[in-house]
Every structure is written in C-alpha cells, then in structure tokens.
Amino acid sequence: MFSKIMVPVDLAHLDSLQKPLAVAADMARHYGAALCYVGVTTSQPSSVAHNPEEYESKLMAFAHEHAPDNGQPPSAVVYNSHDPVADLEDILLKAIDEVQADLVVMGTHLPKHIDAIMPANGSNVAAHSRVSVFLVRP
C-alpha cells in the first residue's frame, strides 16, 4: 500500500519524537516501505550542528541507526532555511513531492513548553498534503 514513508525529524527534540519514530518504523516493516527522514535546519551554528553539512551527516547516521531492518535502505534529506520555524510547513510539503513519499508519519506537536515558540505543524501539513498523513500524539 505504501512504498516510501517520510518522517520529519528534529534532531534537537528526539526525545519527543519517540512515538512517531516507532510508528513509522512499524509501518515501514509492515508495508516493506523505505523510510526517508527529513530535517530542516539553518546555516547558523546550533546545539546540534555547526552547519547544514554536519546536520545532514548526523541525520543520515540517525537514519541508519533507527530504520527498521526490512530490506529497504533509509534515506535522509536536509533542507536549509533562514527561519526553520516559519518555513517548516512549506518545506515539508515541498519535501513530500521531492522525495516522492506516499505517506507522512509525524508528531502532532512538540512538548508544551516549546509550543509557544513552534506551532503544531502536523494538522496543517495534513490539510494541505496530497498524500496521507498519519499524525501521532506524544
């Protein structure tokens, strides 16, 4: 039913992504689908990476560590933005087409203390996506 599952990943908030990551891996095993982890970063140094290239390297390492062993190699794509919070929804919608995903698995929102800064993007991606979006509550 699904052949490529896209999973948005914020390496700075992995603890809040455990349930969506587990659901994505389970669905990839069930359908024999490839997982594509998508990250959005800035060119400015952060606590996760000094530059987009380092972020991409860390995301690829994460993909290989967390993807299920279902015979499908994982992939990782990083998008660079001057304002990842403001651009996130548009970037994720663009990524769906570019990675040719037929399903997106993502969390509904980040923990409450971050919601004031980062809005819940899951419902907006689901509303505007041309593919199915599976939203996972934390």
N, CA, C and O of each residue as an XYZ file, in Angstrom:
552
protein
N       0.811     -1.198      0.000
C       0.000      0.000      0.000
C       0.856      1.266      0.000
O       0.572      2.214     -0.731
N       1.911      1.274      0.827
C       2.826      2.418      0.874
C       4.220      1.943      0.504
O       4.642      0.863      0.918
N       4.937      2.747     -0.275
C       6.287      2.347     -0.668
C       7.369      3.268     -0.109
O       8.510      2.839      0.065
N       7.027      4.538      0.179
C       8.003      5.461      0.769
C       7.318      6.309      1.831
O       6.353      7.024      1.561
N       7.838      6.211      3.028
C       7.288      6.931      4.172
C       8.253      8.038      4.563
O       9.428      7.784      4.828
N       7.755      9.255      4.596
C       8.565     10.399      5.011
C       8.317     10.680      6.491
O       7.177     10.698      6.954
N       9.406     10.896      7.216
C       9.325     11.178      8.648
C      10.110     12.449      8.950
O      11.340     12.434      8.891
N       9.425     13.552      9.273
C      10.145     14.762      9.685
C      10.841     14.523     11.028
O      10.246     13.988     11.963
N      12.102     14.928     11.105
C      12.896     14.707     12.317
C      13.584     15.995     12.706
O      14.225     16.644     11.880
N      13.447     16.363     13.971
C      14.194     17.482     14.542
C      15.201     16.874     15.504
O      14.830     16.419     16.586
N      16.460     16.862     15.122
C      17.485     16.233     15.945
C      17.626     16.872     17.319
O      18.168     16.249     18.233
N      17.152     18.091     17.482
C      17.227     18.765     18.779
C      16.129     18.316     19.737
O      16.191     18.606     20.932
N      15.126     17.609     19.221
C      13.991     17.200     20.059
C      13.653     15.729     19.878
O      12.477     15.370     19.809
N      14.654     14.884     19.799
C      14.421     13.463     19.556
C      13.605     12.786     20.657
O      12.848     11.853     20.388
N      13.760     13.256     21.892
C      13.012     12.643     22.988
C      11.506     12.771     22.797
O      10.760     11.905     23.254
N      11.045     13.814     22.144
C       9.606     13.997     21.925
C       9.119     13.310     20.651
O       7.927     13.347     20.345
N      10.028     12.687     19.910
C       9.652     12.047     18.648
C       9.629     10.524     18.732
O       9.470      9.857     17.710
N       9.782      9.970     19.916
C       9.884      8.515     20.038
C       8.656      7.782     19.500
O       8.801      6.779     18.800
N       7.467      8.254     19.808
C       6.265      7.570     19.323
C       6.109      7.668     17.804
O       5.862      6.648     17.160
N       6.247      8.874     17.200
C       6.153      8.918     15.739
C       7.225      8.074     15.048
O       6.950      7.444     14.027
N       8.433      8.055     15.592
C       9.502      7.254     15.003
C       9.187      5.764     15.089
O       9.451      5.014     14.149
N       8.627      5.341     16.213
C       8.260      3.927     16.373
C       7.133      3.544     15.414
O       7.164      2.468     14.816
N       6.147      4.413     15.266
C       5.041      4.140     14.341
C       5.554      4.063     12.902
O       5.164      3.169     12.151
N       6.419      4.989     12.521
C       6.970      4.994     11.161
C       7.751      3.705     10.891
O       7.598      3.097      9.832
N       8.575      3.293     11.834
C       9.355      2.064     11.658
C       8.431      0.849     11.563
O       8.659     -0.042     10.745
N       7.403      0.814     12.386
C       6.448     -0.298     12.355
C       5.716     -0.354     11.015
O       5.546     -1.430     10.442
N       5.289      0.793     10.522
C       4.589      0.825      9.236
C       5.535      0.454      8.092
O       5.125     -0.213      7.141
N       6.783      0.876      8.177
C       7.763      0.513      7.144
C       7.983     -0.996      7.116
O       8.082     -1.592      6.043
N       8.061     -1.616      8.300
C       8.192     -3.076      8.362
C       6.951     -3.745      7.777
O       7.056     -4.677      6.981
N       5.788     -3.266      8.175
C       4.523     -3.875      7.730
C       4.355     -3.818      6.212
O       3.958     -4.806      5.594
N       4.654     -2.678      5.617
C       4.447     -2.489      4.184
C       5.706     -2.735      3.344
O       5.643     -2.679      2.116
N       6.831     -3.002      3.982
C       8.077     -3.155      3.232
C       8.494     -1.853      2.567
O       9.096     -1.853      1.494
N       8.163     -0.739      3.222
C       8.401      0.590      2.650
C       9.749      1.152      3.082
O      10.272      0.813      4.143
N      10.294      2.012      2.243
C      11.515      2.736      2.581
C      11.158      3.936      3.445
O      10.115      4.561      3.257
N      12.028      4.248      4.385
C      11.844      5.432      5.220
C      12.766      6.541      4.744
O      13.939      6.307      4.451
N      12.228      7.742      4.671
C      13.020      8.920      4.348
C      12.860      9.910      5.495
O      11.770     10.433      5.730
N      13.942     10.159      6.199
C      13.943     11.104      7.300
C      14.258     12.489      6.742
O      15.233     12.658      6.010
N      13.443     13.472      7.082
C      13.608     14.831      6.572
C      13.871     15.776      7.736
O      13.141     15.776      8.726
N      14.913     16.573      7.608
C      15.244     17.560      8.616
C      15.308     18.950      8.010
O      15.621     19.116      6.831
N      15.008     19.939      8.828
C      15.089     21.337      8.399
C      16.012     22.045      9.380
O      15.819     21.978     10.594
N      17.009     22.720      8.842
C      17.987     23.397      9.688
C      18.303     24.775      9.108
O      17.800     25.164      8.054
N      19.128     25.475      9.813
C      19.582     26.792      9.380
C      21.086     26.738      9.126
O      21.763     25.815      9.581
N      21.596     27.701      8.419
C      23.041     27.718      8.167
C      23.817     28.218      9.384
O      25.043     28.118      9.428
N      23.102     28.754     10.365
C      23.737     29.235     11.592
C      24.092     28.053     12.491
O      23.354     27.069     12.522
N      25.194     28.126     13.218
C      25.542     27.052     14.157
C      24.453     26.887     15.219
O      23.841     27.858     15.664
N      24.232     25.645     15.609
C      23.237     25.360     16.647
C      23.815     24.342     17.625
O      24.964     23.920     17.491
N      23.023     23.961     18.592
C      23.479     22.963     19.558
C      23.603     21.580     18.917
O      24.269     20.700     19.461
N      22.967     21.391     17.772
C      23.008     20.088     17.085
C      24.153     20.014     16.081
O      24.851     19.003     16.011
N      24.349     21.073     15.309
C      25.361     21.043     14.244
C      25.889     22.450     13.968
O      25.198     23.447     14.175
N      27.112     22.499     13.502
C      27.732     23.782     13.185
C      27.309     24.326     11.824
O      27.389     25.529     11.578
N      26.859     23.434     10.943
C      26.473     23.847      9.597
C      25.536     22.797      8.998
O      25.408     21.708      9.559
N      24.880     23.094      7.879
C      23.945     22.139      7.276
C      24.599     20.809      6.879
O      23.945     19.767      6.935
N      25.849     20.826      6.487
C      26.526     19.587      6.108
C      26.678     18.658      7.308
O      26.475     17.449      7.196
N      27.038     19.230      8.459
C      27.160     18.430      9.673
C      25.791     17.907     10.090
O      25.671     16.761     10.524
N      24.756     18.740      9.962
C      23.395     18.308     10.289
C      22.992     17.124      9.403
O      22.426     16.141      9.883
N      23.292     17.232      8.111
C      22.955     16.153      7.179
C      23.679     14.860      7.544
O      23.090     13.781      7.492
N      24.937     14.967      7.908
C      25.709     13.798      8.323
C      25.097     13.147      9.557
O      24.985     11.923      9.628
N      24.704     13.964     10.528
C      24.081     13.439     11.748
C      22.717     12.830     11.459
O      22.358     11.807     12.043
N      21.952     13.449     10.560
C      20.639     12.898     10.214
C      20.787     11.563      9.489
O      20.003     10.644      9.726
N      21.777     11.444      8.611
C      21.994     10.182      7.909
C      22.412      9.089      8.889
O      21.950      7.953      8.784
N      23.280      9.424      9.836
C      23.672      8.457     10.858
C      22.450      8.032     11.673
O      22.274      6.852     11.975
N      21.613      9.001     12.024
C      20.379      8.703     12.747
C      19.499      7.757     11.933
O      18.953      6.795     12.473
N      19.362      8.026     10.645
C      18.522      7.195      9.772
C      19.001      5.746      9.775
O      18.195      4.821      9.877
N      20.299      5.553      9.666
C      20.829      4.190      9.632
C      20.707      3.490     10.981
O      20.589      2.266     11.035
N      20.735      4.252     12.063
C      20.595      3.659     13.397
C      19.155      3.300     13.724
O      18.917      2.348     14.467
N      18.182      4.042     13.185
C      16.797      3.881     13.612
C      15.865      3.238     12.598
O      14.737      2.885     12.940
N      16.305      3.081     11.376
C      15.439      2.478     10.366
C      15.279      0.984     10.650
O      16.210      0.336     11.127
N      14.122      0.455     10.362
C      13.911     -0.980     10.594
C      14.694     -1.809      9.582
O      14.998     -1.346      8.482
N      15.010     -3.019      9.963
C      15.704     -3.925      9.054
C      14.647     -4.643      8.215
O      14.259     -5.774      8.506
N      14.192     -3.953      7.164
C      13.141     -4.530      6.325
C      13.585     -4.655      4.869
O      12.757     -4.822      3.973
N      14.885     -4.575      4.640
C      15.396     -4.714      3.292
C      15.394     -3.435      2.472
O      15.865     -3.434      1.334
N      14.880     -2.360      3.019
C      14.830     -1.067      2.333
C      15.832     -0.117      2.994
O      15.727      0.151      4.191
N      16.788      0.389      2.241
C      17.739      1.322      2.855
C      17.061      2.659      3.169
O      16.269      3.162      2.371
N      17.375      3.228      4.331
C      16.791      4.526      4.669
C      17.490      5.648      3.904
O      18.604      5.482      3.408
N      16.824      6.769      3.821
C      17.448      7.954      3.239
C      17.207      9.134      4.177
O      16.340      9.091      5.050
N      17.992     10.179      3.972
C      17.855     11.391      4.783
C      18.043     12.593      3.873
O      18.965     12.640      3.058
N      17.157     13.557      4.026
C      17.220     14.781      3.226
C      17.145     15.961      4.185
O      16.295     16.000      5.073
N      18.043     16.919      3.995
C      18.061     18.112      4.843
C      17.764     19.333      3.988
O      18.323     19.512      2.906
N      16.876     20.158      4.498
C      16.544     21.428      3.852
C      17.092     22.551      4.715
O      17.001     22.510      5.942
N      17.655     23.541      4.066
C      18.219     24.690      4.757
C      17.244     25.862      4.656
O      16.704     26.139      3.585
N      17.024     26.541      5.771
C      16.104     27.671      5.804
C      16.673     28.759      6.711
O      17.315     28.463      7.719
N      16.437     30.012      6.348
C      16.874     31.102      7.228
C      15.993     31.168      8.473
O      16.426     31.687      9.502
N      14.758     30.647      8.398
C      13.854     30.612      9.543
C      13.074     29.298      9.526
O      11.944     29.261      9.041
N      13.667     28.215     10.053
C      13.020     26.909     10.001
C      11.626     26.860     10.642
O      10.760     26.122     10.171
N      11.406     27.618     11.684
C      10.096     27.602     12.338
C       9.025     28.162     11.404
O       7.958     27.565     11.260
N       9.296     29.288     10.777
C       8.320     29.920      9.885
C       8.141     29.154      8.583
O       7.048     29.145      8.016
N       9.203     28.512      8.103
C       9.170     27.854      6.803
C       8.840     26.365      6.858
O       8.704     25.731      5.812
N       8.710     25.799      8.044
C       8.624     24.355      8.197
C       7.509     23.716      7.371
O       7.762     22.760      6.638
N       6.298     24.222      7.473
C       5.184     23.601      6.746
C       5.416     23.610      5.245
O       5.222     22.587      4.588
N       5.820     24.730      4.694
C       6.069     24.819      3.252
C       7.190     23.872      2.832
O       7.102     23.233      1.784
N       8.231     23.781      3.637
C       9.337     22.889      3.315
C       8.889     21.435      3.354
O       9.248     20.652      2.475
N       8.109     21.067      4.363
C       7.649     19.684      4.451
C       6.742     19.325      3.282
O       6.827     18.219      2.750
N       5.881     20.242      2.881
C       5.011     19.976      1.726
C       5.843     19.826      0.448
O       5.540     18.980     -0.394
N       6.874     20.631      0.305
C       7.782     20.523     -0.839
C       8.532     19.188     -0.782
O       8.701     18.524     -1.804
N       8.972     18.807      0.395
C       9.734     17.572      0.560
C       8.907     16.346      0.186
O       9.436     15.393     -0.386
N       7.622     16.363      0.502
C       6.756     15.227      0.164
C       6.852     14.929     -1.326
O       7.004     13.775     -1.726
N       6.764     15.964     -2.139
C       6.858     15.778     -3.594
C       8.275     15.384     -4.011
O       8.454     14.480     -4.828
N       9.269     16.051     -3.460
C      10.648     15.814     -3.893
C      11.158     14.420     -3.535
O      11.905     13.822     -4.309
N      10.767     13.897     -2.377
C      11.228     12.555     -2.004
C      10.269     11.483     -2.507
O      10.529     10.290     -2.349
N       9.168     11.901     -3.108
C       8.146     11.015     -3.663
C       7.540     10.108     -2.598
O       7.369      8.905     -2.796
N       7.220     10.726     -1.462
C       6.585      9.983     -0.375
C       5.119      9.741     -0.694
O       4.459     10.569     -1.322
N       4.622      8.595     -0.252
C       3.188      8.353     -0.378
C       2.510      8.272      0.992
O       1.309      8.015      1.084
N       3.288      8.494      2.052
C       2.772      8.581      3.411
C       3.736      9.425      4.227
O       4.952      9.330      4.066
N       3.182     10.252      5.105
C       3.985     11.020      6.057
C       3.557     10.585      7.451
O       2.364     10.535      7.751
N       4.521     10.272      8.296
C       4.249      9.959      9.696
C       4.957     11.023     10.512
O       6.175     11.174     10.422
N       4.193     11.765     11.310
C       4.800     12.836     12.105
C       4.020     13.061     13.390
O       2.851     12.694     13.499
N       4.679     13.663     14.344
C       4.037     14.014     15.594
C       3.083     15.174     15.399
O       3.233     15.975     14.476
N       2.102     15.252     16.282
C       1.143     16.342     16.197
C       1.782     17.662     16.602
O       1.470     18.703     16.024
N       2.663     17.633     17.579
C       3.294     18.854     18.075
C       4.436     18.492     19.009
O       4.567     17.346     19.438
N       5.251     19.472     19.314
C       6.327     19.291     20.277
C       5.778     19.495     21.689
O       4.638     19.933     21.846
N       6.564     19.189     22.709
C       6.087     19.353     24.085
C       5.570     20.757     24.373
O       5.949     21.718     23.703
N       4.712     20.867     25.365
C       4.027     22.121     25.700
C       4.963     23.309     25.857
O       4.635     24.405     25.400
N       6.108     23.130     26.482
C       6.988     24.274     26.708
C       7.592     24.816     25.414
O       8.122     25.927     25.399
N       7.517     24.055     24.345
C       8.046     24.516     23.066
C       6.927     25.051     22.177
O       7.198     25.820     21.255
N       5.672     24.662     22.430
C       4.544     25.066     21.590
C       4.419     26.580     21.446
O       3.956     27.066     20.414
N       4.825     27.321     22.460
C       4.709     28.776     22.378
C       5.623     29.338     21.293
O       5.353     30.396     20.724
N       6.708     28.617     21.017
C       7.665     29.066     20.013
C       7.395     28.386     18.674
O       7.409     29.035     17.628
N       7.151     27.097     18.712
C       6.966     26.319     17.488
C       5.517     25.827     17.413
O       5.080     25.088     18.295
N       4.780     26.213     16.403
C       3.388     25.803     16.299
C       3.256     24.323     15.948
O       4.220     23.688     15.519
N       2.064     23.786     16.131
C       1.771     22.414     15.743
C       1.622     22.376     14.228
O       0.667     22.928     13.681
N       2.553     21.732     13.557
C       2.564     21.728     12.105
C       1.829     20.541     11.505
O       1.452     20.581     10.333
N       1.620     19.492     12.275
C       1.024     18.280     11.743
C      -0.324     18.486     11.085
O      -0.565     17.978      9.990
N      -1.202     19.220     11.735
C      -2.544     19.411     11.167
C      -2.499     20.222      9.878
O      -3.278     19.959      8.962
N      -1.612     21.191      9.790
C      -1.503     21.988      8.576
C      -0.897     21.188      7.424
O      -1.326     21.330      6.278
N       0.082     20.362      7.717
C       0.649     19.506      6.675
C      -0.422     18.536      6.185
O      -0.565     18.322      4.981
N      -1.173     17.949      7.116
C      -2.236     17.016      6.720
C      -3.297     17.710      5.872
O      -3.802     17.127      4.913
N      -3.634     18.937      6.214
C      -4.678     19.660      5.486
C      -4.254     20.026      4.068
O      -5.103     20.131      3.184
N      -2.968     20.220      3.836
C      -2.507     20.705      2.541
C      -1.723     19.685      1.717
O      -1.300     19.982      0.600
N      -1.529     18.495      2.258
C      -0.752     17.476      1.565
C      -1.612     16.713      0.564
O      -2.820     16.565      0.752
N      -0.983     16.234     -0.493
C      -1.673     15.414     -1.476
C      -1.596     13.930     -1.114
O      -2.236     13.100     -1.759
N      -0.811     13.592     -0.079
C      -0.668     12.204      0.355
C      -1.248     12.041      1.761
O      -1.562     13.024      2.433
N      -1.382     10.797      2.191
C      -1.878     10.519      3.538
C      -0.859     10.966      4.577
O       0.349     10.829      4.384
N      -1.369     11.501      5.677
C      -0.521     11.934      6.786
C      -1.038     11.272      8.050
O      -2.199     11.444      8.422
N      -0.174     10.517      8.705
C      -0.511      9.832      9.944
C       0.060     10.672     11.075
O       1.278     10.756     11.231
N      -0.815     11.300     11.872
C      -0.386     12.143     12.972
C      -0.373     11.315     14.260
O      -1.346     10.636     14.586
N       0.739     11.384     14.978
C       0.920     10.608     16.197
C       1.004     11.560     17.380
O       1.843     12.461     17.409
N       0.138     11.354     18.340
C       0.176     12.176     19.556
C       1.308     11.711     20.455
O       1.581     10.515     20.554
N       1.975     12.672     21.118
C       3.086     12.279     22.012
C       2.609     11.528     23.236
O       3.421     11.135     24.074
